[in-house]
Amino acid sequence: MPKRSSSLERARSQEVKLEILPVNAFQSFRCFMHDYPAPGARYCVHIEYEIHLIRKGSGHYKIGDKIGKFKAGQVSIVGSRVPHDWVSDLRKNQIIRDRDVVIQFSREWLEKVRKTIPEITDFEQLLDQAQRAIIFHDKSSAAAGKILETITRYSGIEQVMKLMEVLLIMSRAPESEREYILEDPYQNDSGPMARLAAEKGVAYIFNNIDKKIRLQDAAKISFMSDSQFSRVFKEASGLTFSEMIRKLRIEHGCKLLGSTDLSIAAISKDCGFSNLSNFNRQFLREMGITPRAFRALNPKLRVGLLERVFGHKNQLLQQAKINVYMDKNSSQVSEFMTRIPSKNRLREGEN
């Protein structure tokens, strides 16, 4: 069968996409496998750190502005806001099932853990070094890869422990088993207009989730005209501004339904809906079940549904929460993480 355009050609031609990884109220980080090609497998940038195992196939990676070859068994860690993608060589119509294992986590989460487990400080240097992106080799790669191969089979605290094992292996890997992809820590300065629209617009939605939200106000704080803001917001987020409002309000409703005893009417109001019937209608449209039925689900089924609707295989709700909360002080970040459930990341089979 004839080949598609080569992985090298496709890697070179890609433009970076901003990616939003929906928070899951029941998980500390995102852990998943994804096929290739897949909607979320693209040259993208997000605020989370990413650990990556290539299970099958070969091709070319693009990390920052560097392009190199990969093959099955490659283990890597990529820092916050570092653009990345792994482009496989494919035959026409070929799909590589479960090509990757991906873990995405925020530095803030580890910093919260460190407050009760000071030993987590051992990972600080690794995270700093990950801003150059690291591919591991030899014993370190084999040891981390062995754990990553099975990590998606675990859940709860067992999965957290497996992630800690991987981070420990990476942090202790000798320099001879590390390949730094970028010469210097990556600083993202591309697409400032789209990033500004995404950051300001999503921050505005979060800060007014229970109030009337107007595109004109979001455009004003982004120093853009209404039409300009609308265009670049869609470009950066993959959603219109009204679609983003609806999805984030429903996501917030899911968090409250699963973590509080508030009445559905009270939750509807807290999510900014003018009346209960509209909340029920929009919730059913987005989630496929009513708010009452969602609350009645056991936690495992809730997680599965959240993953299907807001998770890594959904192209929507993927490209806006880039820097705004990362750049706030710790108390503000803590408030946000409590209020709005991540992004496991969601990522889209996300890279």
C-alpha positions in Angstrom: 0.0 0.0 0.0 1.3 3.5 -0.7 2.6 5.6 2.1 1.1 8.9 3.2 3.4 12.0 3.2 6.3 11.2 5.4 6.3 11.8 9.1 9.2 14.3 8.6 7.3 16.3 6.1 4.2 16.4 8.3 6.2 17.3 11.4 7.9 20.2 9.6 4.6 21.6 8.3 2.7 21.7 11.6 1.7 24.9 13.4 1.3 24.8 17.2 -2.1 24.6 18.7 -3.1 25.8 22.2 -4.6 23.0 24.2 -6.9 23.0 27.2 -7.0 19.9 29.3 -10.2 19.5 31.2 -9.9 18.9 34.9 -11.4 15.7 36.3 -12.8 16.2 39.8 -11.9 12.6 40.7 -8.3 12.4 39.5 -5.1 14.3 40.3 -3.7 13.8 36.8 -4.5 12.5 33.4 -3.4 9.0 32.4 -4.5 7.3 29.2 -3.5 5.6 26.0 -4.5 6.9 22.5 -4.4 5.8 18.9 -2.6 7.4 16.1 -3.8 9.4 14.2 -6.3 10.9 16.7 -7.8 14.3 17.1 -5.7 15.2 20.1 -2.4 13.9 18.6 -1.1 17.1 17.1 1.6 19.7 17.6 0.3 21.4 20.7 1.1 23.3 23.9 -0.5 23.1 27.3 0.4 24.1 30.8 0.7 20.6 32.2 3.9 18.5 32.2 3.7 15.4 30.0 5.3 12.0 30.3 5.2 10.0 27.1 5.8 6.4 26.1 5.7 5.4 22.4 4.5 1.8 22.4 4.3 1.1 18.7 5.6 2.5 15.4 8.3 5.0 14.4 8.5 8.4 12.9 9.6 11.9 13.9 8.9 14.0 17.0 8.7 17.8 17.0 9.5 19.4 20.3 9.9 23.1 20.4 11.7 23.9 17.1 13.6 20.6 17.1 12.8 17.6 15.0 14.2 14.1 15.6 13.4 10.4 15.1 11.5 8.1 17.5 10.8 4.4 17.6 8.8 2.1 19.9 10.0 2.2 23.5 10.9 5.9 23.6 10.2 7.4 27.0 10.3 11.2 27.5 9.2 14.1 29.7 8.2 17.5 28.3 7.9 20.6 30.4 5.0 23.1 30.8 4.2 25.1 27.7 6.7 23.2 25.5 5.1 22.5 22.1 5.3 18.8 21.2 4.1 16.1 18.9 5.1 12.6 17.7 4.2 12.0 14.0 4.2 8.3 13.0 5.0 7.0 9.5 1.7 5.4 8.3 0.4 3.5 5.4 -2.7 4.8 3.7 -5.7 4.5 6.1 -3.5 2.9 8.8 -4.4 3.4 12.4 -1.9 2.5 15.2 -4.0 1.3 18.1 -2.9 2.4 21.6 0.3 3.9 20.2 1.0 6.0 23.2 0.8 6.1 27.0 0.4 9.7 28.1 0.5 11.2 31.6 -0.2 14.9 32.1 0.0 16.6 35.5 0.4 20.1 36.9 3.3 21.4 38.9 0.9 23.0 41.3 -0.5 19.5 42.1 2.9 18.3 43.1 3.6 21.4 45.1 0.4 20.8 47.1 1.5 17.2 47.7 4.9 18.5 48.9 3.3 20.5 51.7 2.5 17.1 53.4 5.2 15.0 51.8 8.4 17.2 51.8 10.3 14.4 49.9 8.5 15.5 46.7 11.1 18.2 46.6 13.4 15.5 45.0 11.4 16.1 41.8 11.9 19.8 41.5 15.1 19.7 39.6 13.6 17.1 37.1 10.7 19.5 36.4 13.1 22.4 35.8 15.1 20.2 33.4 12.0 19.1 31.6 11.7 22.6 30.2 14.4 21.4 27.8 12.5 18.1 27.2 14.3 14.9 28.0 14.4 11.5 26.2 15.6 8.7 28.4 17.8 5.8 27.3 19.1 2.5 28.5 18.3 1.3 32.0 16.3 4.4 32.9 14.2 4.2 29.8 13.6 0.4 30.3 12.6 0.8 34.0 10.2 3.7 33.4 8.8 2.1 30.3 8.0 -1.1 32.1 5.8 0.9 34.6 4.2 3.0 32.0 3.2 -0.1 30.0 0.8 -1.1 32.8 0.0 2.2 34.6 -3.4 2.6 32.8 -4.5 -0.7 34.4 -4.4 0.9 37.8 -6.6 3.5 39.4 -6.8 5.5 42.6 -3.8 5.6 44.9 -2.1 2.7 43.1 -1.9 4.8 39.9 -0.5 7.7 41.9 2.2 5.4 43.4 3.1 4.2 39.9 3.5 7.8 38.7 5.7 8.6 41.7 7.9 5.6 40.8 8.3 6.9 37.2 9.2 10.4 38.4 11.7 8.9 40.8 13.4 6.8 38.0 13.6 9.9 35.8 14.9 12.2 38.6 17.7 9.7 39.4 18.6 8.9 35.8 22.3 9.5 35.2 23.3 12.2 32.7 24.6 9.5 30.4 21.0 8.2 30.0 19.4 11.5 29.3 19.1 13.3 25.9 18.1 16.9 26.2 16.2 18.0 23.1 16.4 21.8 23.6 19.5 23.7 24.3 17.8 26.1 26.7 14.6 26.0 28.7 11.7 26.6 26.3 10.1 30.0 26.4 6.9 30.2 24.3 6.4 33.5 22.5 4.2 32.3 19.6 0.7 33.4 18.9 0.4 36.2 21.5 -2.9 37.4 20.2 -4.6 34.0 20.3 -3.1 33.3 23.7 -4.3 36.6 25.1 -7.8 35.9 23.8 -7.8 32.4 25.3 -6.4 33.4 28.6 -8.5 36.5 29.2 -11.7 35.0 27.8 -11.5 31.8 29.9 -10.5 33.7 33.0 -13.4 36.0 32.5 -15.8 33.0 32.2 -14.4 31.3 35.3 -14.6 34.5 37.3 -18.2 35.1 36.3 -19.5 31.5 36.0 -22.6 32.3 38.1 -23.2 35.7 36.4 -24.3 37.1 33.1 -21.3 36.7 30.7 -21.0 38.9 27.6 -18.6 38.5 24.7 -18.3 42.3 24.6 -16.8 42.4 28.1 -14.4 39.6 27.4 -13.2 41.4 24.2 -12.8 44.6 26.1 -10.5 43.1 28.8 -8.5 41.5 25.9 -8.1 44.9 24.2 -9.8 43.7 21.0 -12.9 44.4 19.0 -15.8 42.0 19.4 -15.3 40.5 16.0 -11.5 40.2 16.4 -11.9 38.6 19.8 -14.5 36.1 18.5 -12.2 35.1 15.6 -9.0 34.5 17.6 -10.8 32.9 20.5 -12.3 30.3 18.2 -8.9 29.8 16.6 -7.2 29.3 19.9 -9.9 27.3 21.7 -11.7 25.3 18.9 -15.0 26.7 20.3 -17.1 29.8 19.9 -17.3 31.9 23.0 -20.9 30.8 23.7 -19.9 27.1 23.3 -17.1 27.6 25.8 -19.4 29.2 28.3 -21.9 26.4 28.1 -19.3 23.6 28.4 -17.5 25.2 31.3 -20.8 25.8 33.1 -21.9 22.2 32.6 -18.4 21.0 33.7 -18.7 23.1 36.8 -22.2 21.6 37.4 -20.7 18.1 37.2 -18.2 19.0 39.8 -20.9 20.3 42.2 -23.2 17.4 41.6 -20.4 14.9 42.4 -18.9 16.7 45.4 -21.7 18.5 47.2 -25.2 18.0 48.6 -26.5 21.2 47.0 -29.9 20.9 45.4 -30.0 20.8 41.6 -31.8 24.1 41.6 -29.0 25.7 43.7 -26.3 24.2 41.4 -28.2 25.5 38.4 -28.0 29.0 39.8 -24.3 28.6 40.8 -23.6 27.6 37.2 -25.2 30.8 35.9 -28.4 29.3 34.4 -31.4 31.6 34.6 -33.8 28.7 35.3 -33.7 25.1 36.3 -35.4 23.8 33.1 -32.7 25.4 31.0 -30.0 23.9 33.1 -31.6 20.4 32.8 -32.0 20.8 29.1 -28.4 22.0 28.5 -27.0 19.3 30.8 -28.9 16.6 29.0 -27.6 17.9 25.7 -24.0 17.9 26.8 -23.8 14.9 29.0 -26.5 12.6 27.6 -28.2 12.2 30.9 -30.0 14.5 33.4 -28.3 16.1 36.4 -30.3 13.8 38.7 -29.2 10.7 36.9 -25.5 12.0 36.8 -25.6 12.4 40.6 -27.0 8.9 41.1 -24.1 7.3 39.2 -21.4 5.6 41.2 -18.0 7.5 41.2 -16.4 5.2 38.6 -19.2 5.7 36.1 -19.1 9.4 36.7 -15.4 9.4 35.9 -16.0 7.4 32.7 -18.7 9.8 31.5 -16.6 12.9 32.3 -13.7 11.4 30.3 -16.0 10.7 27.3 -17.5 14.2 27.3 -14.6 16.4 28.4 -11.7 14.0 28.1 -8.8 13.5 25.7 -10.8 12.1 22.8 -13.0 15.2 22.6 -11.6 17.9 20.3 -13.8 20.5 21.9 -12.9 22.2 25.1 -9.2 21.7 24.4 -7.4 24.9 23.8 -7.8 27.8 26.1 -6.7 27.5 29.8 -3.0 28.3 29.0 -1.3 30.6 31.4 -3.7 32.6 33.5 -4.1 30.4 36.6 -0.5 29.3 36.4 0.6 32.9 36.8 -1.6 33.7 39.7 -0.5 33.4 43.3 -0.8 30.1 45.1 -4.0 30.9 46.9 -5.7 31.9 43.7 -4.6 28.7 42.0 -5.8 26.7 44.9 -9.2 28.3 44.7 -9.4 27.6 41.0 -8.4 23.9 41.4 -11.1 23.5 44.0 -13.8 25.1 42.0 -13.1 23.8 38.5 -12.4 20.1 38.1 -8.6 19.0 35.0 -8.2 18.6 32.4 -6.9 14.2 32.4 -5.9 15.0 30.4 -8.5 15.2 28.8 -5.5 15.5 27.0 -6.8 14.8 23.9 -5.6 11.6 23.1 -3.8 14.6 23.8 -0.2 15.0 23.7 
